[in-house]
Amino acid sequence: MAHCKSAVKRLRTSTEANLRNRSRISEIKTVEKKFRAAVAGNDNAAAASALKEVVSCLDKAAKVGTIHSNKAANKKSQLDKLFQTLAK
């Protein structure tokens, strides 16, 4: 357990940030699974809306620092490529 005041505060804030980051990452995974299910089911409209939602979640997470911006860009590219295979 931390002894000084600043260490106690740092422990508290890092715990809160950890919970926020876990929540955001979990949301990204859930929306991505929904997108992949729509692609697997050949549902173009559902896949398009799910892709838009995934991209939004990734951008928000990258903006606040939950994930690295390059990781968000790579994931968006990967999912867009998957969506393009559905269009063919």
Phi, psi and omega per residue, in radians:
M1 nan 2.485 -3.123
A2 -1.234 2.579 -3.098
H3 -1.808 -0.781 -3.070
C4 -1.500 2.782 -3.033
K5 -1.059 -0.735 -3.117
S6 -1.181 -0.609 3.122
A7 -1.223 -0.621 3.094
V8 -1.121 -0.780 3.129
K9 -1.127 -0.733 -3.141
R10 -1.089 -0.694 3.100
L11 -1.094 -0.756 -3.128
R12 -1.149 -0.811 -3.100
T13 -1.201 -0.630 3.128
S14 -1.210 -0.577 3.077
T15 -1.152 -0.749 3.109
E16 -1.118 -0.729 3.126
A17 -1.135 -0.671 3.116
N18 -1.055 -0.752 3.128
L19 -1.134 -0.736 3.112
R20 -1.090 -0.786 -3.110
N21 -1.141 -0.712 3.093
R22 -1.046 -0.735 -3.137
S23 -1.095 -0.791 3.137
R24 -1.114 -0.761 -3.130
I25 -1.142 -0.692 3.104
S26 -1.100 -0.717 3.120
E27 -1.109 -0.721 3.118
I28 -1.069 -0.794 -3.133
K29 -1.089 -0.715 -3.131
T30 -1.120 -0.813 -3.120
V31 -1.178 -0.631 3.106
E32 -1.145 -0.697 3.087
K33 -1.086 -0.687 3.103
K34 -1.096 -0.728 3.109
F35 -1.108 -0.820 -3.127
R36 -1.118 -0.598 3.089
A37 -1.166 -0.682 3.113
A38 -1.162 -0.666 3.104
V39 -1.171 -0.740 3.139
A40 -1.116 -0.569 3.119
G41 -1.513 0.085 -3.137
N42 0.990 0.616 3.104
D43 -1.707 1.701 -3.018
N44 -1.131 -0.763 -3.088
A45 -1.166 -0.781 3.137
A46 -1.148 -0.664 3.132
A47 -1.154 -0.679 -3.140
A48 -1.130 -0.784 3.140
S49 -1.205 -0.645 3.118
A50 -1.185 -0.643 3.098
L51 -1.104 -0.733 3.112
K52 -1.065 -0.704 3.138
E53 -1.186 -0.716 3.124
V54 -1.109 -0.787 -3.129
V55 -1.072 -0.722 3.115
S56 -1.091 -0.791 3.128
C57 -1.107 -0.725 3.127
L58 -1.117 -0.745 3.136
D59 -1.112 -0.734 3.125
K60 -1.118 -0.754 -3.127
A61 -1.147 -0.660 3.127
A62 -1.244 -0.614 -3.109
K63 -1.122 -0.680 -3.103
V64 -1.619 -0.066 3.038
G65 1.642 0.190 3.102
T66 -1.153 -0.756 3.044
I67 -2.198 2.806 3.140
H68 -1.257 2.561 -3.096
S69 -1.110 -0.591 3.100
N70 -1.185 -0.640 3.094
K71 -1.110 -0.723 3.103
A72 -1.091 -0.755 -3.141
A73 -1.124 -0.749 3.129
N74 -1.116 -0.723 -3.130
K75 -1.170 -0.711 3.108
K76 -1.094 -0.721 3.130
S77 -1.115 -0.757 3.137
Q78 -1.072 -0.792 -3.109
L79 -1.240 -0.610 3.097
D80 -1.149 -0.685 3.095
K81 -1.089 -0.704 3.095
L82 -1.124 -0.691 3.115
F83 -1.143 -0.636 3.129
Q84 -1.132 -0.551 3.091
T85 -1.171 -0.495 3.108
L86 -1.221 -0.594 -3.106
A87 -1.224 -0.424 -3.103
K88 -1.312 nan nan
